[in-house]
């Protein structure tokens, strides 16, 4: 919880993992057999090799890649949600449970919710590439931010009722240290915190 990691594979592929993500690399992974298992949220920069496609198997969604940069988001506790956003290159996104395949071009995205999917010609702001950092959009609700902090760092945050009336707007970059983020919040809104 609250940690990110960057993994570089033997084929020079780079994967940035967000908190609570899992990456399974089979012992058979080679430049000839490029297949991974994934859950969570991550950004992939796959080394191009047209003769050896790259496959990311996230159970609910399978992404077939030749060489590209994309992000993927699945929720382990919710097997009815997945999203893929393509920044450059080309990918084929397969949704096995609804027997559907979608080809994406750069700046396109696809979201699966239950048995419905939506392909977008422009990547939504919450799916845009952000240099492999976790950016939270503040939309007015401080309680939504408190919930996200709890989920991200795996900590329990209790608040008093007075916070429900506080609004904030903008973007907040999550750091590896929850203290840094909470200290930053005390500058943005009139709150104090303690452990």
Secondary structure, DSSP 8 states (H G I E B T S, - for coil): ----EEEE-TTS-EEEE-TT-EEEE-TT--SS-EEEEEESEEEEE----TTS-EEEE-SS-EEEESS-EEEEEEETTEEEEEEEEEEES-EEEEEGGGTEEEEE-TT-EEEEETTEEEEESS--GGGS--TT-EEEEEES-HHHHHHHHHHHHT------GGGGG---EEEEEE-S-HHHHHHHHHHHSS-----
